């Protein structure tokens, strides 16, 4: 099978060992990526996520409900062949990290940012030996070169599958530090997502929200949590 199909044609999705890795078969037919590569993942846990997504489909396939399948496809078809470019794109977040740009006022928002973000900066300082610099306002200011190099090294260590998940952790939160803290298990993914939302939640309290903004926020949260689930499944047996 290749690409997405519109209607369900199988009864059972089964995890199977294949070529030293794991795949998912639909009534005995092995899944392939949209580019027709074998869909092989390194852990049974990831394959189980993918199989569960296919098992959960109704009569009509809904790709938006299959984040693990999409992540595996992206890792194989896209990220694996351009790992250096993806690494560069993600590492660049370190020089403009959300956590490093603080509000000048009001004091309640300043305090909320400190409470949510300072522990993450302390974690980064402990891990990398250099504390990220913080700035008031949104005008770009550079981070210490040693810090950026060390964080980039951690990103470079990730394989294509891990990097695919990590991309969403960073891009959805707007913070390389939050992404790195997530995979280091500094805090739970839901708590780290909440930390990334301090400014947005403050604005909602002041001005209210709307359905479109809520829909977008819910989608970003789901993508962040799905990425964390995929990443940690890669670390399982």
Buried (B, 14 or more C-beta within 10 A) or exposed (E): BEEEEEEEEBEEBBBEEBEEBBBBBBEEEBBBBBEEEEBBBEBBBBBBBBBBBBBEBEEEBEEEEBBBBBBBBBBBBBBBEEBEEBBEBBBEBBBBBBBBBBBEEEEEBBEBBBEBBEBBBEBBEEBBEBBBEBEEEEEEEEBBEEBBEBBBEBBBEBEBBBBBBBBBBBBBBBBBBBBBBBBEEBBEBEEBBBBBBBBEBBEBEEEEEEEEEEEEBEEBBBBBBBBBBBBBBBEEE
